[in-house]
Amino acid sequence: MMKKFTEGIDYYYEESGNMVLTAKYHLDKGYCCGHGCRHCPYQYENVPEPRRNLLLKERKNAEKENRTPTQNR
């Protein structure tokens, strides 16, 4: 049986209309899907290199600037 997702808790919409899954959603799922999701709490462990390294660098830079990374997921 599929769980019902709640806007603002499991996902939100960007100004552009894209749906973004939250870290809570990913934690509830229990693993990294490998798609490079914006709020991945698993350090992109299943994203293939070199993309994984690029995403980690972008996240680190975004944290330094106190902003959200720009990848779409």
Backbone torsions as a table, in degrees:
resi	resn	phi	psi	omega
1	MET	NA	130.6	-176.8
2	MET	-84.4	139.0	177.4
3	LYS	-76.1	143.4	175.9
4	LYS	-79.8	131.7	179.9
5	PHE	-87.2	144.7	-177.9
6	THR	-114.1	124.6	177.4
7	GLU	-63.2	138.1	-178.6
8	GLY	89.2	-16.1	177.8
9	ILE	-115.8	-51.9	-179.1
10	ASP	-95.8	-21.9	-179.3
11	TYR	-160.8	165.6	172.4
12	TYR	-149.0	168.5	179.3
13	TYR	-109.4	135.3	173.2
14	GLU	-74.6	167.6	176.4
15	GLU	-57.8	-32.3	-179.3
16	SER	-74.8	-9.5	-179.8
17	GLY	98.9	-6.4	178.1
18	ASN	-71.2	138.5	175.4
19	MET	-84.3	134.7	-179.4
20	VAL	-120.9	126.5	178.8
21	LEU	-81.6	138.9	-177.2
22	THR	-84.7	167.3	176.1
23	ALA	-61.3	-37.2	177.7
24	LYS	-58.5	-44.7	177.8
25	TYR	-56.1	-47.9	-177.7
26	HIS	-65.9	-39.7	177.5
27	LEU	-63.6	-40.6	177.5
28	ASP	-64.3	-35.0	178.2
29	LYS	-66.6	-40.1	172.3
30	GLY	97.1	3.0	-179.8
31	TYR	-162.6	163.1	174.9
32	CYS	-83.7	126.0	-178.5
33	CYS	-80.8	-14.4	177.7
34	GLY	88.7	8.5	-178.0
35	HIS	-92.2	-6.3	179.9
36	GLY	80.3	37.5	-177.7
37	CYS	-60.2	141.5	-175.9
38	ARG	-54.5	-43.3	-174.7
39	HIS	-105.9	28.3	-179.3
40	CYS	-59.3	119.7	179.0
41	PRO	-86.6	2.9	-175.3
42	TYR	-105.0	19.3	178.0
43	GLN	55.0	33.2	176.0
44	TYR	55.3	35.5	-172.4
45	GLU	-58.3	-25.9	179.9
46	ASN	-104.2	9.0	176.6
47	VAL	-84.8	128.3	-178.9
48	PRO	-68.2	148.8	173.7
49	GLU	-73.4	151.2	5.2
50	PRO	-86.5	-2.5	-176.5
51	ARG	-60.8	-38.7	-179.8
52	ARG	-56.8	-48.3	-179.9
53	ASN	-61.2	-40.9	178.9
54	LEU	-64.2	-41.8	178.9
55	LEU	-64.7	-41.0	179.0
56	LEU	-64.9	-39.7	177.6
57	LYS	-65.3	-42.7	179.1
58	GLU	-62.6	-42.0	179.0
59	ARG	-62.7	-43.6	180.0
60	LYS	-62.0	-44.4	178.6
61	ASN	-64.2	-39.9	179.2
62	ALA	-64.5	-39.2	179.0
63	GLU	-65.6	-38.4	177.3
64	LYS	-62.2	-37.6	-178.6
65	GLU	-91.0	1.5	-180.0
66	ASN	56.2	51.9	177.7
67	ARG	-138.8	172.7	-179.8
68	THR	-88.7	137.1	174.3
69	PRO	-57.7	156.9	-172.7
70	THR	-95.5	-6.6	-178.7
71	GLN	-61.9	150.7	-175.6
72	ASN	-100.6	106.2	173.2
73	ARG	175.2	NA	NA
